[in-house]
Each structure stands twice: as C-alpha cells, then as structure tokens.
Amino acid sequence: MKKLFIAVLSIFSGLFSVVGQQDAQYTQYMYNTISVNPAYAGSRGVFSIAALHRSQWVGLDGAPSTQTLNLHTPVSNSVGLGLSVVHDEIGNGTNQDTYIDAAFSYTVHTSEEGKLSFGLKAGGHLFNVDFSKLRNYGAESNLPNIDNKFSPNIGAGIYYHTDRYYAGLSVPNFLETEHFDTSGSGGSSFLAKERMNLYFITGYVFDLDYRTKFKPAALVKAVKGAPLQVDLSASFLFNEKFSLGAAYRWDAALSGLFGFQLSDQLMLGLAYDREVTELGGASFNDGSFEIMLRYEFLNKYKRVITPRFF
C-alpha cells in the first residue's frame, strides 16, 4: 500500500494535473517574498541574500523538497534589482522543476513613511521528468521522459510598505505553458500545464513594549483548478534578536516558527509543519521542516538600525 501511495503521489503531485499546478509552498514565506513578488526587490535597503530549504513530509519516500536562493539590492533611491532561483523536486528526482527569474522594481514615495513599488520579473522554467524512476515505487510507465524542457516566464507585482505595515499583490507567472499533449490528436489533454498563481500578502508590526514586537501576517494564494490556500501567522520579536511564532495553513497544517538574529548581518530561521489532515497522522510522516539563512551586506551609509521584521 505504501508503494502504491507513493506511485500515485509521484504521478499526480509530481506531474501536477490537468486541473492546475500550484507553485512551491513555504511556511517562512515572509522571508522569501521576492520569489513571489518582484516589487519587493531592494525594499530592505541593503544587499540581501537568503537561502531556504524545505523538506516536506519527512519519512515519506519520494516526498517533495524545495530549495530557494534569493538576492536583491537597491541600486538607487527608486530602483531595486534581484534574482530568484527555486528548485522543486518530488519522487527522488522523478519530477524536477527549476525556476530562474530576474526582478526589477521601481519605488515611489506616497507619503513621508509610505512607499509603493512596482515590480517586473522575467526568466524561465526548466521542467524535467524521468518516468523510469517510477519503477522504484512499483509503477511502470510508457510515457516519454521530459529532459529539461525550457519555457519562458514573465510576472509582475505591486508592494506597499511603511516601517510597520506591508501589503502586496502579484502574479509570478503570466504564461500558461502546456508541456506536451497526451491526446495524440492535437486535443487539449496535457500531462502538465503551468497556471497563473495569484498572491496577496500583508502584515503589520505592533510595539507591545520597548523590547517586544508582535506581527500578524497573511498570505493568500489562488490558482484556477486548485483549492484556495490561506496562510495565517503570528510572530513575536524579542529584544530585536529572537522571534517566535505560530502559523496555520487553512485546512492543511499547523506550524511553529523560530528565528534568531545571529548578528546585525546574519539571521537563522526554522519552521516545522504538522498536517491536520489524515496524512498528518500517518506513521511514515514526521512533518515538514524548513531552514532559512539570510545575510545582509551592511555599511556605514546603509546600516539597519533595528532588524526589519519583514
């Protein structure tokens, strides 16, 4: 039964479905904003590098894993540039997706504190499927492999923020690429099809006292043919060093969040998810883990006086 479950998971999750594909998900989405919204590029005011690894459903052979690398920096008072790399894998290499995108943002001051940024991104997607690896899970396939098929990508977003509040709306991929036809007659049956994912993010920082800050945040992700995803989180920042919080993915998972500002430049973030569905109670599923590292190049002209909470 376990092998059968993995085979079904690999086929339907790894190859997506004709209904619609969702982008990779993150619990620490608040530290990975540029992956979904190019208008975020340069908003931290310094050259920032962040790397994140997610292992989903640990203990389940062939379960998804995701790695991201993000770089972004302001190049003037109005312009920011960035680069995002996302690698997503399922089935021990059966299905691999790699997204590489360059981001550009332009910011205007709407008030003394408020800034509104407009972002564009452009890049591409490498899609690789090795059906022969399904034999490892007791499944056979006569389908042809897909070897690093490239498809272009363009996206856009807007992002408004002050020192305490932020909100953003974005579509990371406007192009709905159909990877190949399985009907054999030029019909509309496809193994994999890119879909537009719409993201909305928001959050606010409250000062509880001079040592403690509180930030509720939310992410909403919508894609045609898939359930609406809603992530709600609440985090506390203590002494501008430690952050601790919890998150809830609607009808999917509960999460714990921990962050530690190791220095003015280096931050470590950890997250653990436990599904609230039947999968969460399975003996072979030990939950999902994330680890994030962020390093920022500070100098005497662009020094962050207090760690930014978003």
Secondary structure per residue as TSV (DSSP state, phi and psi in degrees):
chain	resnum	aa	ss	phi	psi
A	1	M	-	360.0	-37.2
A	2	K	H	-64.5	-43.6
A	3	K	H	-63.8	-39.2
A	4	L	H	-63.6	-42.1
A	5	F	H	-62.4	-42.9
A	6	I	H	-64.8	-40.0
A	7	A	H	-61.6	-45.5
A	8	V	H	-64.6	-42.3
A	9	L	H	-61.1	-43.3
A	10	S	I	-64.5	-41.4
A	11	I	I	-71.0	-48.4
A	12	F	I	-87.0	-32.3
A	13	S	I	-88.2	-43.8
A	14	G	I	-67.3	-37.8
A	15	L	T	-97.5	9.1
A	16	F	-	62.3	-148.0
A	17	S	-	-154.1	167.7
A	18	V	S	-67.7	-18.9
A	19	V	S	-68.7	-48.0
A	20	G	-	167.8	150.2
A	21	Q	-	-110.3	135.5
A	22	Q	-	-100.7	149.1
A	23	D	-	-67.6	165.9
A	24	A	-	-58.2	145.7
A	25	Q	-	-107.3	153.1
A	26	Y	-	-137.2	142.6
A	27	T	S	-80.0	-36.7
A	28	Q	-	-91.0	49.1
A	29	Y	G	-62.3	-25.9
A	30	M	G	-66.6	-17.5
A	31	Y	G	-105.3	8.1
A	32	N	-	-132.0	30.1
A	33	T	G	-63.0	-37.8
A	34	I	G	-64.6	-21.7
A	35	S	G	-63.7	-28.6
A	36	V	T	-113.8	-16.5
A	37	N	-	-139.6	106.3
A	38	P	G	-67.5	-18.8
A	39	A	G	-67.3	-14.4
A	40	Y	G	-73.2	-17.4
A	41	A	T	-56.7	125.2
A	42	G	T	82.5	-1.8
A	43	S	T	-70.1	-19.3
A	44	R	T	-81.9	-9.8
A	45	G	S	82.7	-0.4
A	46	V	S	-139.6	168.1
A	47	F	E	-75.5	115.5
A	48	S	E	-120.2	134.6
A	49	I	E	-124.4	128.5
A	50	A	E	-134.1	135.8
A	51	A	E	-124.4	139.0
A	52	L	E	-137.7	138.8
A	53	H	E	-124.2	133.7
A	54	R	E	-125.5	126.8
A	55	S	E	-111.9	115.7
A	56	Q	-	-98.6	139.7
A	57	W	S	53.8	55.7
A	58	V	T	-58.0	134.6
A	59	G	T	101.4	-15.2
A	60	L	S	-95.1	114.3
A	61	D	T	-62.4	127.0
A	62	G	T	84.9	10.1
A	63	A	-	-68.3	160.6
A	64	P	-	-66.1	149.1
A	65	S	E	-140.9	147.7
A	66	T	E	-137.3	138.0
A	67	Q	E	-126.8	139.2
A	68	T	E	-132.0	150.8
A	69	L	E	-137.1	123.6
A	70	N	E	-126.6	135.6
A	71	L	E	-131.8	135.2
A	72	H	E	-158.0	154.3
A	73	T	E	-158.8	149.4
A	74	P	E	-77.5	144.1
A	75	V	S	-114.8	-8.1
A	76	S	S	-161.4	-175.6
A	77	N	S	-67.0	-18.7
A	78	S	S	-117.3	-22.7
A	79	V	E	-112.5	136.1
A	80	G	E	-127.8	148.6
A	81	L	E	-127.8	151.1
A	82	G	E	-156.4	168.3
A	83	L	E	-139.9	133.7
A	84	S	E	-127.9	130.5
A	85	V	E	-125.1	125.5
A	86	V	E	-127.4	127.8
A	87	H	E	-121.4	124.3
A	88	D	E	-124.3	134.2
A	89	E	E	-140.5	145.0
A	90	I	E	-144.6	148.9
A	91	G	T	74.5	34.0
A	92	N	T	52.1	45.5
A	93	G	T	96.6	-1.0
A	94	T	T	-59.1	-46.2
A	95	N	E	-125.4	125.3
A	96	Q	E	-130.6	133.2
A	97	D	E	-125.0	132.9
A	98	T	E	-129.1	124.2
A	99	Y	E	-113.3	128.9
A	100	I	E	-127.1	119.6
A	101	D	E	-137.5	140.2
A	102	A	E	-100.6	140.6
A	103	A	E	-120.4	145.8
A	104	F	E	-133.4	135.1
A	105	S	E	-131.6	148.9
A	106	Y	E	-129.4	126.9
A	107	T	E	-115.3	137.2
A	108	V	E	-122.6	145.2
A	109	H	E	-85.3	120.3
A	110	T	-	-95.2	-15.6
A	111	S	S	-161.9	-174.0
A	112	E	S	-62.6	-32.3
A	113	E	S	-110.5	-27.8
A	114	G	-	-85.2	141.5
A	115	K	E	-131.2	136.9
A	116	L	E	-118.7	121.7
A	117	S	E	-113.6	141.8
A	118	F	E	-114.9	131.5
A	119	G	E	-127.5	148.6
A	120	L	E	-130.6	148.1
A	121	K	E	-136.4	150.9
A	122	A	E	-148.9	142.0
A	123	G	E	177.8	-142.0
A	124	G	E	-159.1	169.4
A	125	H	E	-128.5	126.6
A	126	L	E	-102.5	122.5
A	127	F	E	-116.5	123.1
A	128	N	E	-132.7	129.1
A	129	V	E	-133.2	126.9
A	130	D	-	-116.0	96.0
A	131	F	G	-67.6	-22.3
A	132	S	G	-63.4	-25.4
A	133	K	G	-72.3	-13.6
A	134	L	G	-65.7	-19.6
A	135	R	G	-62.3	-27.1
A	136	N	G	-63.7	-19.5
A	137	Y	G	-111.2	16.2
A	138	G	T	78.9	19.9
A	139	A	-	-119.5	142.9
A	140	E	-	-113.4	150.7
A	141	S	-	-146.0	139.1
A	142	N	-	-100.8	8.9
A	143	L	S	-77.1	146.4
A	144	P	-	-74.5	147.2
A	145	N	-	-68.8	158.9
A	146	I	E	-115.1	120.5
A	147	D	E	-108.5	98.4
A	148	N	E	47.4	51.1
A	149	K	E	-69.6	129.9
A	150	F	E	-98.7	136.2
A	151	S	E	-136.4	138.8
A	152	P	E	-73.6	163.2
A	153	N	E	-144.9	135.4
A	154	I	E	-134.5	147.1
A	155	G	E	-150.9	172.6
A	156	A	E	-154.6	161.0
A	157	G	E	-163.8	163.0
A	158	I	E	-126.1	149.4
A	159	Y	E	-148.6	121.6
A	160	Y	E	-113.4	136.6
A	161	H	E	-154.8	152.5
A	162	T	-	-122.8	-166.0
A	163	D	S	-71.5	-16.3
A	164	R	S	-119.0	-23.8
A	165	Y	E	-130.3	147.5
A	166	Y	E	-148.4	153.2
A	167	A	E	-155.2	140.6
A	168	G	E	-146.0	149.5
A	169	L	E	-132.9	132.3
A	170	S	E	-154.1	156.8
A	171	V	E	-128.3	100.9
A	172	P	S	-66.8	-21.8
A	173	N	-	-143.7	111.9
A	174	F	-	-86.4	-20.1
A	175	L	-	-92.1	120.9
A	176	E	-	-96.5	87.1
A	177	T	-	-80.7	133.9
A	178	E	B	-101.4	118.9
A	179	H	-	-73.9	-48.8
A	180	F	-	-164.0	156.9
A	181	D	B	-89.8	133.1
A	182	T	S	-107.1	2.1
A	183	S	S	-81.1	-25.4
A	184	G	S	76.9	3.6
A	185	S	S	-136.5	20.5
A	186	G	S	73.2	18.9
A	187	G	-	-78.1	-157.3
A	188	S	S	-113.6	25.1
A	189	S	-	-95.1	121.9
A	190	F	B	-132.9	141.9
A	191	L	S	-70.4	-39.0
A	192	A	-	-143.1	135.3
A	193	K	B	-141.6	126.4
A	194	E	-	-68.6	140.5
A	195	R	-	-123.8	150.6
A	196	M	-	-69.6	126.4
A	197	N	E	-105.1	127.7
A	198	L	E	-103.1	127.6
A	199	Y	E	-117.4	139.4
A	200	F	E	-129.6	128.5
A	201	I	E	-127.5	147.5
A	202	T	E	-159.5	157.4
A	203	G	E	-171.1	161.1
A	204	Y	E	-143.6	142.7
A	205	V	-	-109.0	123.6
A	206	F	E	-107.4	139.1
A	207	D	E	-89.4	110.0
A	208	L	S	-80.5	-39.3
A	209	D	S	-158.0	-173.0
A	210	Y	S	-70.2	-10.6
A	211	R	S	-110.1	-15.9
A	212	T	E	-126.5	130.9
A	213	K	E	-118.5	150.0
A	214	F	E	-128.6	130.3
A	215	K	E	-132.0	106.6
A	216	P	E	-81.0	147.4
A	217	A	E	-149.5	160.5
A	218	A	E	-147.7	147.5
A	219	L	E	-131.9	131.1
A	220	V	E	-121.4	128.1
A	221	K	E	-126.0	128.6
A	222	A	E	-128.8	138.0
A	223	V	E	-147.4	139.0
A	224	K	T	-60.4	131.1
A	225	G	T	89.7	2.4
A	226	A	S	-134.5	156.3
A	227	P	-	-62.7	148.5
A	228	L	-	-64.6	131.9
A	229	Q	E	-104.9	126.9
A	230	V	E	-126.1	120.4
A	231	D	E	-111.2	124.8
A	232	L	E	-118.3	134.4
A	233	S	E	-139.8	157.5
A	234	A	E	-144.2	124.2
A	235	S	E	-131.6	149.0
A	236	F	E	-112.9	139.6
A	237	L	E	-114.1	121.3
A	238	F	E	-109.5	127.6
A	239	N	T	53.7	25.1
A	240	E	T	58.2	24.2
A	241	K	T	-127.0	-49.8
A	242	F	E	-108.9	138.6
A	243	S	E	-125.1	140.8
A	244	L	E	-142.2	134.4
A	245	G	E	-163.0	-177.5
A	246	A	E	-138.9	157.5
A	247	A	E	-142.9	156.9
A	248	Y	E	-136.1	122.4
A	249	R	E	-97.4	116.9
A	250	W	T	-51.3	121.9
A	251	D	T	58.0	24.7
A	252	A	T	-135.7	-54.3
A	253	A	E	-158.2	154.3
A	254	L	E	-108.6	144.2
A	255	S	E	-137.0	151.6
A	256	G	E	-113.8	140.5
A	257	L	E	-124.6	137.9
A	258	F	E	-141.4	135.8
A	259	G	E	-136.9	147.9
A	260	F	E	-139.8	121.3
A	261	Q	E	-81.8	95.6
A	262	L	-	-65.6	-31.5
A	263	S	S	-157.3	-178.2
A	264	D	S	-60.8	-23.6
A	265	Q	S	-104.9	-28.1
A	266	L	E	-115.2	131.5
A	267	M	E	-128.9	142.4
A	268	L	E	-115.4	133.6
A	269	G	E	-128.2	139.4
A	270	L	E	-131.1	147.7
A	271	A	E	-147.1	147.5
A	272	Y	E	-134.5	130.6
A	273	D	E	-112.4	144.4
A	274	R	E	-131.5	121.4
A	275	E	E	-66.8	143.9
A	276	V	S	-98.2	3.4
A	277	T	S	-88.7	-178.0
A	278	E	G	-60.6	-30.0
A	279	L	G	-62.4	-32.5
A	280	G	G	-64.8	-25.9
A	281	G	G	-93.0	2.1
A	282	A	-	-70.7	141.2
A	283	S	T	-66.7	-24.6
A	284	F	T	-92.7	5.4
A	285	N	-	-115.1	112.5
A	286	D	-	-98.9	17.7
A	287	G	-	91.9	-175.0
A	288	S	E	-121.2	141.7
A	289	F	E	-123.8	146.4
A	290	E	E	-134.1	145.2
A	291	I	E	-133.8	136.1
A	292	M	E	-133.1	138.0
A	293	L	E	-125.7	133.8
A	294	R	E	-129.8	130.7
A	295	Y	E	-123.6	135.3
A	296	E	E	-127.0	134.1
A	297	F	E	-87.4	105.8
A	298	L	-	-102.4	152.0
A	299	N	-	-143.6	177.6
A	300	K	S	-67.7	-16.9
A	301	Y	S	-92.3	-28.0
A	302	K	S	-130.2	62.7
A	303	R	-	-98.3	131.1
A	304	V	-	-77.7	114.6
A	305	I	S	-67.0	-43.3
A	306	T	S	-129.3	147.2
A	307	P	-	-59.6	130.7
A	308	R	-	-70.2	138.2
A	309	F	-	-91.8	4.6
A	310	F	-	-161.1	360.0
